[in-house]
Amino acid sequence: MAAEPYATSVHIAAPPEAVFPYLTQADQLVRWMGQHAVLDPEPGGEFAVDVNGMPVRGRYLELDPPHRVVMSWGIAGSDELPPGSTTVEVTLRPVDGGTLLELVHRDLPEHQAERHAIGWGHFVPRLALAGAGDDPGPDPWAADRASRDRGGS
């Protein structure tokens, strides 16, 4: 059974035209989320990003530059959240000299909803920093995963 859609929003101190590439250009996306991305930002094009050991895979479904991006989302090799099984919609609206970013993640299985809410709660503020031209710095979750992978605590 699917959970209620997860929704969040953030104000970014930059116009939508400056924020949009952070959703469609691999080098910009990995500034705020993931370590590697392969993106083909056109309807049906590949959306692939490796986020701290999780191979997120999907397709771009809709693009309306610089206002809206919809992509499918899932995890390669997962039976409970296979590639393309959920949908992420990001809307960018000019507001107060910047951008109101609204993100909605739909069709998440109930047992995945809390996990993704935590993840988006971590990454959306990093996107707000990057989109405004600031450096969000290294992702602390990536460092934590690297430490665990090396046998650290």
Backbone torsions as a table, in degrees:
resi	resn	phi	psi	omega
1	MET	NA	136.8	-178.6
2	ALA	-80.9	143.4	175.6
3	ALA	-78.1	168.9	171.5
4	GLU	-60.7	147.3	178.0
5	PRO	-58.0	141.3	174.0
6	TYR	-85.8	132.5	179.6
7	ALA	-135.5	141.6	175.8
8	THR	-150.7	163.8	177.3
9	SER	-148.3	158.9	179.3
10	VAL	-154.1	145.8	173.8
11	HIS	-90.3	133.6	179.6
12	ILE	-119.0	131.2	-176.3
13	ALA	-81.0	60.5	177.3
14	ALA	-165.4	155.1	179.5
15	PRO	-73.1	159.2	179.4
16	PRO	-51.9	-36.0	-179.8
17	GLU	-61.0	-31.0	179.2
18	ALA	-82.5	-26.9	-177.2
19	VAL	-85.6	-36.7	-174.2
20	PHE	-50.7	-43.4	-179.6
21	PRO	-60.3	-21.3	178.4
22	TYR	-72.0	-5.5	177.3
23	LEU	-111.0	-10.1	-171.6
24	THR	-130.6	-11.5	-179.6
25	GLN	-114.8	124.8	-173.5
26	ALA	-55.4	-45.1	-177.7
27	ASP	-65.9	-29.0	178.2
28	GLN	-80.8	-40.8	-179.9
29	LEU	-58.9	-45.0	-176.2
30	VAL	-73.4	-6.5	172.7
31	ARG	-67.8	-28.8	-176.6
32	TRP	-118.2	-20.3	-178.3
33	MET	-152.7	124.0	173.3
34	GLY	93.3	168.4	-178.6
35	GLN	-112.9	-18.7	-179.2
36	HIS	-154.0	139.3	178.9
37	ALA	-142.8	145.8	170.3
38	VAL	-126.5	115.4	-174.9
39	LEU	-126.9	137.4	173.8
40	ASP	-129.2	83.8	-170.1
41	PRO	-74.8	76.1	170.8
42	GLU	-149.3	155.8	-178.9
43	PRO	-53.6	125.5	-177.2
44	GLY	88.9	-8.1	-178.3
45	GLY	-75.0	156.8	-175.9
46	GLU	-66.6	137.3	170.1
47	PHE	-126.7	106.4	-178.6
48	ALA	-137.3	124.6	177.4
49	VAL	-143.1	134.2	176.4
50	ASP	-95.1	115.5	-175.5
51	VAL	-113.6	99.9	176.3
52	ASN	48.8	50.2	177.4
53	GLY	89.0	-4.9	179.0
54	MET	-102.7	116.0	-180.0
55	PRO	-82.9	91.2	179.2
56	VAL	-75.8	128.2	-178.2
57	ARG	-134.7	139.8	177.7
58	GLY	-172.2	-160.3	-179.7
59	ARG	-137.7	147.4	168.4
60	TYR	-70.2	130.8	-179.3
61	LEU	-103.6	-41.7	179.9
62	GLU	-144.4	142.3	174.3
63	LEU	-138.0	130.8	175.6
64	ASP	-134.6	77.6	-175.7
65	PRO	-60.9	138.9	-9.1
66	PRO	-100.4	37.1	-170.1
67	HIS	-108.1	-24.8	-172.0
68	ARG	-158.6	141.0	174.2
69	VAL	-137.5	133.4	174.4
70	VAL	-126.9	129.4	177.7
71	MET	-137.2	152.1	171.7
72	SER	-82.8	160.4	-169.4
73	TRP	-151.0	136.5	174.5
74	GLY	-172.6	-177.3	-175.7
75	ILE	-117.2	123.9	177.5
76	ALA	-57.6	132.7	178.1
77	GLY	83.9	-0.8	-178.5
78	SER	-93.9	131.4	173.6
79	ASP	-82.6	-29.9	-177.4
80	GLU	-85.8	-21.0	179.0
81	LEU	-143.9	65.8	-175.6
82	PRO	-66.2	159.2	179.5
83	PRO	-49.6	133.5	176.7
84	GLY	76.8	7.6	-173.9
85	SER	-83.0	-14.5	177.9
86	THR	-125.6	171.7	-176.9
87	THR	-129.6	132.5	174.8
88	VAL	-114.2	126.2	178.0
89	GLU	-117.9	127.3	178.0
90	VAL	-120.9	124.6	178.4
91	THR	-115.1	135.0	179.4
92	LEU	-118.6	119.9	-179.5
93	ARG	-124.2	133.6	176.3
94	PRO	-67.5	125.2	-179.2
95	VAL	-148.6	133.4	172.1
96	ASP	50.1	45.2	177.7
97	GLY	73.6	9.1	179.5
98	GLY	-144.0	-144.2	-177.4
99	THR	-131.9	134.1	167.1
100	LEU	-94.0	113.2	176.3
101	LEU	-95.3	125.1	176.1
102	GLU	-118.8	126.3	-179.0
103	LEU	-119.0	131.8	176.0
104	VAL	-129.1	125.3	177.4
105	HIS	-111.7	115.4	-174.5
106	ARG	-108.1	158.5	171.0
107	ASP	72.0	18.3	176.7
108	LEU	-70.7	135.0	171.3
109	PRO	-61.2	147.8	-176.1
110	GLU	-52.8	-40.5	-177.2
111	HIS	-73.0	-8.9	176.7
112	GLN	-102.6	-15.0	-172.7
113	ALA	-61.6	-47.9	-178.0
114	GLU	-64.4	-42.1	179.6
115	ARG	-59.7	-43.9	179.7
116	HIS	-71.8	-33.2	175.5
117	ALA	-61.6	-41.7	177.1
118	ILE	-64.1	-44.9	-180.0
119	GLY	-61.8	-49.0	178.6
120	TRP	-64.5	-34.9	177.0
121	GLY	-62.6	-27.1	176.2
122	HIS	-83.3	-44.1	-171.0
123	PHE	-84.7	-33.7	-178.2
124	VAL	-61.3	-42.3	175.0
125	PRO	-62.3	-32.7	176.0
126	ARG	-66.5	-38.0	175.4
127	LEU	-63.7	-40.8	179.2
128	ALA	-59.9	-41.1	177.7
129	LEU	-65.5	-50.5	-178.3
130	ALA	-61.9	-45.0	-178.6
131	GLY	-61.9	-28.5	178.4
132	ALA	-85.0	1.0	178.8
133	GLY	92.1	4.8	178.0
134	ASP	-91.6	163.0	178.2
135	ASP	-96.5	114.0	178.7
136	PRO	-71.3	-8.4	179.6
137	GLY	76.6	176.3	178.4
138	PRO	-61.3	143.0	179.0
139	ASP	-70.4	117.0	-180.0
140	PRO	-61.9	-26.9	177.4
141	TRP	-67.7	-34.2	177.7
142	ALA	-65.5	-41.6	178.6
143	ALA	-64.7	-40.6	178.3
144	ASP	-62.0	-43.1	-180.0
145	ARG	-65.2	-43.0	179.9
146	ALA	-60.9	-39.3	178.8
147	SER	-64.5	-44.3	178.7
148	ARG	-63.4	-40.6	-179.1
149	ASP	-65.0	-28.5	177.5
150	ARG	-85.6	-0.2	179.1
151	GLY	95.0	8.6	177.3
152	GLY	-77.7	179.8	-179.5
153	SER	-95.3	NA	NA
